[in-house]
Every structure is written in C-alpha cells, then in structure tokens.
C-alpha cells in the first residue's frame, strides 16, 4: 500500500504520550519526524515554579520558536509526523495569560498563524487527570516535578473544549486511559490502524469476525448519495463530526441531559411505530409503519451520535470494544432475559 503523503500532528495534554506515539508512528510510516523543542525555553523551569510571573515570557518564547520551526514544514517532504500543532500555543496562552498580556499574545499569534500550514490530520490523545499525573511522575523530568494536578486538569479541560469545536483540520480522538501503546504491541497496532483509517489508508479498527475486507457489506441506499456527508468511506466518526458541525451551524442546544430526554422521546416514537406494525400483523390489517420506523430509527441514531459527542465518546471504538467482549462471553438460554448489550 502506498504511504500517504500527509502531515500528521499528534496532540494532547502534557504527559499523554504524544511524543512517544509520534516517534513510533514515524518509524511505522517513514518520512520525517518533527518534535517540539521545549527544553530550550529558558523560562520553562521558572514558569513551573511561579506561573503568574513567568507565563508571558514562556509563552512568547514558545510562540516564536514554534513559528520558526513550523515555517519549515512547507519545504519538508511527506509523510511528516509532528508531536504538536501550531494552534496548541494559543490554547496554552488562554490558560496561562489574562488581560493585556493575553491580548498582546493574540495580536502576535494571529499575525504569525497566517503563514503556518495546517495538518492533514490531528490525532488528539485524551486521558483523565489522574492518568496524566501518573505518567508525568513516572517520566520524572526535573522541571515537571512541581507541576500541580489542578494545572494539568485545567489544560485537560481546555484541550477537550478546543478539539470539540476545532474545524480547521480533521481530528481523530483516541482515549488512552486504558491503552499502553508503549509496551503493548496490540494496543500500538490498534492505534496505528485507527490513524491509517482516518487517513484513508487502512481500517480504523480491526474488523470484527464476519466484517473483514472482502465479506459482503450492506449496500449504500440511493438516497445517501446526496446526503450532507459527501464521502466515499463513511464511519461513525464521520457522522459524529457531521453532528458537531450541525450543532454549531444551527446553534442547537448541546446540554447532554436535555438531549438525553429528547432521545427518550424519539425512542417513544419508535416504539409507537413498531406497535402499529405489531397491531397490523396480529389483526391482518395493512402494515404502513415502515416509513415511520425508518424515520424514527434515524432520529434515535442522530441523538445517540450527538450524546456521544457531548460525552467525549468515540462511538465506533466503544461499539467494537464491547462487541469483542461479547464474542468471548457465554450467553444464557433464550428463556433468560439478559440481552446482547448487557
């Protein structure tokens, strides 16, 4: 298979493993590796001791250093793998700066950003704060020893909010809490497969038995050819991104509890449609429920995709993980009530 000629940026909070993954994926893909130069920042050690005093100097040094490095990207051959993206600098500034310092930073950053190439794919690695702190402690970098959990948590929240609304480049989100791609070859291969899949160069997830390449697949309905998602290969992640954009375009309310209640309403509509079919079958009357069943199933799926966005869940990955566990389970007899999804 031809190696995609792409620029991939791997992002995430301090300690999530982005540099390690960038090194590993570059060895897998070939091409050039560009790593963020952070240890040369003369203010970094002081910043972790007294963030309020040294935040502006630290941030401006990083901004100019990253700008100088990323200006070279346009002349570099592909594939190009980096452990950061230029836009991340703004995210840190929003956490660390305020008032006139933040406005000054914005003025400089916006002028510089116009000359920076965008990635073809951003891989956003997620982890909870406890996991991040454990990884930071384990690597024991001297200038990180005074790092506070509250600061890492504020960065984690900022990253998740940033990438929930980011639209300048495709984003693949990977929850790393239960992954060990450093020492576990299976986890590493699964992460590589997901990145390749997002690049259109391989399966995003290992296929479930019966769904391997070459097996029969459901045909795409003719109506889907003119659907809003004009893509040749559609995954659940594509539909989640579509709903993310739709929420923004239409200014839909994104409160998860409200949308959960609306999902229940759609489930009620679907139940009524199936009740009509059941009544028709038991009484011998006409069965006209199919259009309603089709429409309500689409509504249920839409709200489920929306809720997955609000909860930060990669629905495709969650589904495949659960089905693999189910395949290894022993199921009760038909007289018992346990369901496949239990």
Secondary structure as the mmCIF struct_conf table of DSSP 4:
data_model
#
loop_
_struct_conf.conf_type_id
_struct_conf.id
_struct_conf.beg_label_comp_id
_struct_conf.beg_label_asym_id
_struct_conf.beg_label_seq_id
_struct_conf.end_label_comp_id
_struct_conf.end_label_asym_id
_struct_conf.end_label_seq_id
HELX_LH_PP_P HELX_LH_PP_P1 UNK A 2 UNK A 4
STRN STRN1 UNK A 7 UNK A 12
BEND BEND1 UNK A 13 UNK A 13
TURN_TY1_P TURN_TY1_P1 UNK A 14 UNK A 15
BEND BEND2 UNK A 16 UNK A 17
HELX_RH_AL_P HELX_RH_AL_P1 UNK A 18 UNK A 29
BEND BEND3 UNK A 31 UNK A 31
STRN STRN2 UNK A 32 UNK A 34
TURN_TY1_P TURN_TY1_P2 UNK A 39 UNK A 40
TURN_TY1_P TURN_TY1_P3 UNK A 42 UNK A 43
HELX_RH_AL_P HELX_RH_AL_P2 UNK A 44 UNK A 49
HELX_RH_AL_P HELX_RH_AL_P3 UNK A 51 UNK A 70
TURN_TY1_P TURN_TY1_P4 UNK A 71 UNK A 72
HELX_RH_3T_P HELX_RH_3T_P1 UNK A 73 UNK A 75
BEND BEND4 UNK A 76 UNK A 76
BEND BEND5 UNK A 78 UNK A 79
STRN STRN3 UNK A 80 UNK A 82
BEND BEND6 UNK A 83 UNK A 83
TURN_TY1_P TURN_TY1_P5 UNK A 86 UNK A 87
HELX_RH_AL_P HELX_RH_AL_P4 UNK A 88 UNK A 96
HELX_RH_AL_P HELX_RH_AL_P5 UNK A 99 UNK A 113
TURN_TY1_P TURN_TY1_P6 UNK A 114 UNK A 115
BEND BEND7 UNK A 116 UNK A 116
HELX_LH_PP_P HELX_LH_PP_P2 UNK A 117 UNK A 119
BEND BEND8 UNK A 120 UNK A 120
STRN STRN4 UNK A 121 UNK A 126
HELX_RH_AL_P HELX_RH_AL_P6 UNK A 129 UNK A 139
HELX_RH_3T_P HELX_RH_3T_P2 UNK A 142 UNK A 144
TURN_TY1_P TURN_TY1_P7 UNK A 145 UNK A 146
HELX_RH_AL_P HELX_RH_AL_P7 UNK A 149 UNK A 165
BEND BEND9 UNK A 168 UNK A 169
STRN STRN5 UNK A 171 UNK A 175
TURN_TY1_P TURN_TY1_P8 UNK A 177 UNK A 178
TURN_TY1_P TURN_TY1_P9 UNK A 181 UNK A 183
HELX_RH_AL_P HELX_RH_AL_P8 UNK A 185 UNK A 198
TURN_TY1_P TURN_TY1_P10 UNK A 199 UNK A 200
BEND BEND10 UNK A 201 UNK A 202
BEND BEND11 UNK A 204 UNK A 205
HELX_LH_PP_P HELX_LH_PP_P3 UNK A 206 UNK A 208
TURN_TY1_P TURN_TY1_P11 UNK A 209 UNK A 210
BEND BEND12 UNK A 212 UNK A 212
TURN_TY1_P TURN_TY1_P12 UNK A 213 UNK A 214
BEND BEND13 UNK A 215 UNK A 215
HELX_LH_PP_P HELX_LH_PP_P4 UNK A 218 UNK A 221
HELX_RH_3T_P HELX_RH_3T_P3 UNK A 222 UNK A 226
BEND BEND14 UNK A 227 UNK A 228
BEND BEND15 UNK A 232 UNK A 233
HELX_RH_AL_P HELX_RH_AL_P9 UNK A 236 UNK A 250
TURN_TY1_P TURN_TY1_P13 UNK A 251 UNK A 251
HELX_RH_AL_P HELX_RH_AL_P10 UNK A 256 UNK A 283
TURN_TY1_P TURN_TY1_P14 UNK A 284 UNK A 284
HELX_RH_AL_P HELX_RH_AL_P11 UNK A 290 UNK A 311
TURN_TY1_P TURN_TY1_P15 UNK A 312 UNK A 312
HELX_RH_AL_P HELX_RH_AL_P12 UNK A 315 UNK A 327
TURN_TY1_P TURN_TY1_P16 UNK A 328 UNK A 328
BEND BEND16 UNK A 329 UNK A 329
HELX_LH_PP_P HELX_LH_PP_P5 UNK A 330 UNK A 333
TURN_TY1_P TURN_TY1_P17 UNK A 334 UNK A 335
BEND BEND17 UNK A 336 UNK A 336
TURN_TY1_P TURN_TY1_P18 UNK A 340 UNK A 341
#
